[in-house]
Amino acid sequence: MKQRLAAIGTVETLPHRVATFLSREIESGELNPGARLPTEQELSEKFGVSRNV
């Protein structure tokens, strides 16, 4: 319940969304040790933003 209340009205910033995405990719095994991270262009396309946001 406490976590649910904390989440109400919270706006997740784009950097936090990207960090969460990358963390989940690592935890799920989609990104393996030593693998390259997605490029800026790939991330900007995935999140629907320009590079300079």
C-alpha positions as CSV (number, residue, x, y, z in Angstrom):
1,M,0.0,0.0,0.0
2,K,2.8,2.4,0.9
3,Q,4.5,1.9,-2.5
4,R,1.2,2.4,-4.3
5,L,0.6,5.7,-2.6
6,A,4.1,6.9,-3.3
7,A,3.7,6.2,-7.0
8,I,0.5,8.3,-7.4
9,G,1.3,11.6,-8.9
10,T,5.0,10.7,-9.5
11,V,6.3,11.7,-12.9
12,E,9.0,9.4,-14.2
13,T,11.7,11.4,-15.9
14,L,13.1,10.3,-19.3
15,P,16.6,9.5,-17.8
16,H,14.9,7.4,-15.2
17,R,12.9,5.6,-17.8
18,V,16.0,4.8,-19.8
19,A,17.9,3.6,-16.7
20,T,15.0,1.4,-15.8
21,F,14.8,0.0,-19.3
22,L,18.6,-0.8,-19.4
23,S,18.4,-2.3,-15.9
24,R,15.6,-4.6,-17.0
25,E,17.5,-5.6,-20.1
26,I,20.5,-6.5,-18.0
27,E,18.5,-8.4,-15.4
28,S,16.6,-10.4,-18.1
29,G,19.7,-11.4,-19.8
30,E,18.9,-9.4,-23.0
31,L,22.1,-7.4,-22.4
32,N,25.0,-9.8,-21.5
33,P,28.3,-8.8,-19.8
34,G,30.5,-7.1,-22.3
35,A,27.7,-6.4,-24.7
36,R,27.4,-3.0,-26.2
37,L,24.6,-0.8,-24.9
38,P,22.0,0.5,-27.4
39,T,23.2,3.6,-29.3
40,E,21.8,7.1,-28.7
41,Q,19.9,6.8,-31.9
42,E,18.4,3.4,-31.0
43,L,17.3,4.7,-27.6
44,S,15.9,7.9,-29.0
45,E,13.8,5.9,-31.5
46,K,12.7,3.5,-28.7
47,F,11.5,6.3,-26.5
48,G,10.2,8.5,-29.3
49,V,12.4,11.5,-28.5
50,S,15.2,13.5,-30.2
51,R,18.8,12.9,-29.1
52,N,19.1,16.3,-27.4
53,V,16.2,15.8,-25.0
